Amino acid sequence: MEINGILENVQDFLDINGKVIGGVTVTLTIVSGPGGVLNLQGTITSFSIGGKELWIDHICRRK
């Protein structure tokens, strides 16, 4: 995941839960099994995410 030009390469999203990346606070809420909700709070000017075994169902932007 890269936020505002700062790259964090992790094996599991739990590794970045509660961290601040590029001035943005990252929180993870486990929903079921391997699923969850990743929340980013702060000003985001650039964002990218990817991975070999990563599935994304929805992306929602909120103000």
KAKA-V336088 format. One record per residue. PHI is phi in degrees with one decimal (* if undefined). OMEGA is omega in whole degrees, -180 to 180 (999 if undefined). NEAR is the number of other C-alpha atoms within 10 Angstrom. Layout:
BEGIN
((PHI/OMEGA/NEAR) (PHI/OMEGA/NEAR))
END
This chain:
BEGIN
((*/176/16) (-128.0/179/15) (-128.5/178/20) (52.1/176/15) (84.8/180/14) (-104.3/-177/13) (-95.3/172/14) (-123.9/179/14) (-104.8/-175/14) (-131.0/177/11) (-82.3/-174/9) (-144.7/179/8) (-60.4/177/14) (-59.4/-180/14) (-67.4/-179/12) (-111.5/179/18) (-61.2/179/15) (87.8/-180/11) (-82.9/172/13) (-109.1/-179/15) (-121.5/-180/19) (58.9/-180/19) (82.3/-177/14) (-116.3/179/16) (-82.6/-178/16) (-108.5/174/17) (-131.4/-179/17) (-123.4/175/16) (-117.7/179/12) (-74.6/-179/11) (-101.1/177/9) (-163.7/179/8) (51.7/179/6) (-84.6/-177/6) (-84.6/178/12) (-173.3/178/13) (-121.0/178/14) (-101.4/-180/14) (-112.1/178/14) (-119.5/-178/16) (-122.7/-180/13) (143.8/180/14) (-83.1/-179/13) (-113.4/177/13) (-102.1/174/9) (-149.9/-176/11) (-153.6/172/13) (-147.0/-178/10) (-149.1/179/12) (-173.7/179/11) (172.0/-178/10) (-64.7/-179/5) (-122.5/-178/5) (-119.8/176/7) (-120.3/179/9) (-121.9/180/10) (-89.7/-175/5) (-143.3/170/6) (-127.1/-178/8) (-122.3/176/5) (-101.6/177/5) (-129.2/177/5) (-97.4/999/5))
END
